[in-house]
Amino acid sequence: MEKIYELRWNADHLVDIEYDIFHMPFENDILTNVYLFGGKRFSLPDKFLFSGDFDSVGEFDYITNDLRIPILSKRMIDILNSLGDFEHELIPCEIFDFSIPHEKVFEDRSKWLFKPSIELNKDYYALRPLCDFVEMDYEKSEYETLSRNPKKMAAITKLVLKEVEGGLPPLFRIKEKSSSILVTESVKVELEAAGLRGLLFRSRIL
């Protein structure tokens, strides 16, 4: 079984700001992470609107955001699709330069309607994973549970999975850490070889 990694954001380039992009508010936006990883039974907007640092937007393929959801460049999505099939939904993102005051960006802020002259980056998508969970092999894995609730996982220091017929998809999840996106060593190698930027791979899955 290949080594498993959690795919995270590499935020080393951030200096004066916390994230690359910041969302325009919408109803129940505080629950976006829960809804996105909870499957199709939860509804999400048809698209996400963000203001962003245009020095980072377009340069990085996996970008940090204040919703803390997976947002990928089209290039990264194309590479993942070339590595195998995995069930997912893509939600378009529209990003404008956050150095421009909002009154110069929107015709109508109540509807977040852009002025025609505003430059938008539309090369990114939020990814909602829809594949079935892969089963964790408890006997072979190494993990820690919460002291106050031994039934809850605190950290997985060595993740071993049960065999999957047909092999693992490029991205997958386990129910023990349902909001973590996981990849195998071979997928990690392919993504790194493609020169994608903004990705961080952690072997300790939190």
CORGIKA-V362928 format. One record per backbone hydrogen bond with DSSP energy under -0.5 kcal/mol. CO is the residue of the C=O (numbers start at 1). NH is the residue of the N-H. E is the energy in kcal/mol with one decimal. If there is no record, write none. Layout:
co=<CO	CO>
nh=<NH	NH>
e=<E	E>
This chain:
co=<3	5	5	6	6	8	9	11	20	21	22	26	28	29	31	32	33	34	36	39	46	48	49	50	51	52	52	53	53	56	56	60	61	64	64	65	69	70	71	72	73	74	75	76	77	78	79	80	80	81	87	87	89	90	91	92	93	94	95	96	97	101	101	102	102	105	108	108	108	112	113	113	115	120	121	123	124	125	126	126	127	128	135	136	137	142	142	144	144	146	149	149	152	155	155	156	158	158	160	163	164	172	173	174	175	177	180	181	182	183	184	185	186	187	188	189	190	191	192	197	197	198	200	200	202	203	204	205>
nh=<185	7	183	8	202	200	11	14	53	66	51	29	31	32	35	36	37	38	39	42	92	94	24	96	22	54	98	56	57	59	60	58	73	20	21	68	71	127	63	125	77	78	79	80	81	82	83	83	84	84	130	131	128	92	126	48	124	50	121	52	100	104	105	105	106	115	111	112	113	114	107	108	118	122	95	74	93	72	91	128	129	89	162	138	141	157	158	154	155	149	146	152	146	144	157	205	142	160	137	165	167	182	134	177	178	180	182	7	172	5	188	189	190	191	192	193	194	196	195	61	62	10	8	202	6	205	206	156>
e=<-1.4	-0.5	-2.4	-0.6	-2.5	-2.1	-0.8	-1.6	-2.3	-1.3	-2.7	-1.7	-1.9	-1.6	-2.8	-3.0	-2.0	-0.7	-0.6	-1.8	-0.6	-2.6	-2.5	-2.3	-3.0	-0.8	-2.7	-2.0	-2.9	-2.3	-1.7	-0.5	-2.1	-0.5	-1.3	-1.3	-0.6	-2.5	-1.5	-2.5	-2.1	-2.6	-2.0	-2.3	-2.5	-1.6	-0.8	-0.9	-0.5	-0.8	-2.4	-0.9	-3.0	-0.5	-2.9	-2.5	-0.5	-2.7	-2.7	-2.8	-1.6	-1.7	-0.6	-1.1	-2.2	-2.8	-0.9	-0.5	-2.6	-0.6	-3.2	-1.3	-1.8	-0.6	-1.9	-2.1	-1.8	-2.7	-2.6	-0.6	-0.7	-2.1	-2.7	-1.0	-1.8	-1.4	-2.2	-3.1	-1.5	-0.6	-0.7	-2.5	-2.3	-3.2	-0.6	-2.3	-2.8	-0.6	-3.2	-0.5	-2.4	-2.7	-3.0	-1.0	-0.8	-2.0	-0.5	-3.1	-1.6	-2.9	-2.4	-2.4	-1.8	-2.6	-2.4	-2.5	-1.5	-1.5	-1.4	-2.5	-1.3	-2.2	-3.4	-0.5	-3.3	-0.8	-0.7	-2.2>
